[in-house]
């Protein structure tokens, strides 16, 4: 399969999961866990640029593509490949903010991950999604703890 086609299919699967299953405010936690896993797998597969491109407008205004990719590479590269990943929490938050791009509903999924270069311990990965004004859940952030 052509790499561009594969990338488009991956993005389509992620968006269809998030849009189809979570277009309304009442979203199933299991759908968000799956969507979060797909977002992290895009990072694992070197597709972080696509993830940033599909992020919320607020995220793309807050951090440039170049900065997002650099920070991600700096934090993830030393850890090596993921060996085991388990979701441990799903949190929901409503944010009141005068900026309509950042105000609204957020869902964050936390995963406990064991990486090849840190076999004696785990790292927490946190993926967040925001329910945009068009009622579509979009990638908002990824951080390691």
C-alpha positions, 0 to 999 in steps of 0.5 A, a space after each residue: 500500500 502506498 505510504 500516502 494512502 496508508 497515512 490517509 487511512 490511518 487519519 480517517 480511522 482516527 477521525 471516524 472513531 472520534 467523530 462517529 462515536 463521539 460527536 455528541 457531548 455524551 461520549 463513551 469512555 471506551 471510545 476515547 480510550 481507543 481514540 487516545 491509543 490511536 493517537 499515541 500509535 500515530 506518534 509511535 509510528 512517526 506520524 506526529 505531524 499528521 496528528 498535529 495537523 488534525 489538532 484543535 485550532 487552539 493547539 495549532 495556535 499555541 504550539 507550532 508544528 516545528 515546536 510540537 515535533 521537536 518537543 515530542 522527539 526530545 521527550 520520546 526518543 530517549 525512551 525507546 520503543 513502547 513495550 507495554 501500554 495500559 490505560 489507567 484513567 479517563 478524565 473529563 473536564 469543562 473549561 470556562 475561558 473567554 477564548 472560545 477556541 479553548 473553552 469547552 469540554 475536554 477528555 484526557 486519557 492516561 496510559 501507563 507505558 513501559 518503554 524499551 530504554 526504561 524497562 524497570 519503570 513506567 511512564 505516564 502518557 496523557 492524551 487529551 481531546 477537545 470537543 470543538 465548536 463544530 461538535 467534533 472531538 479533536 486531538 488537543 495535547 500529548 504529554 509524558 509524566 
